[in-house]
Amino acid sequence: MASVFRVRHAAATVSGVRSTGQGQADPVIRVHSLGEAVRFVANAFANYDISAVAITCGDPSIPRLGSLEVKALWREYGERLTQE
């Protein structure tokens, strides 16, 4: 978790988020950093299905993050992931 915190400003992408509303399109998620991606997913559970979520970033030392890792990161660091 500490290694993710250290690279929280690295570019990241979010995939696997699905809309829970009938007839609604899956969201297109645009985030600028790993910290923003974690914040989005941590707060998305009420509106989206995040069971298949994957966050990837440009740093090869950081493995793909799923919903369990995101929840743990958010519990540990919270908003600090998006701050300087």
Order of alpha helices (4+ residues) and beta strands (2+ residues): alpha-beta-beta-alpha-beta-beta-alpha
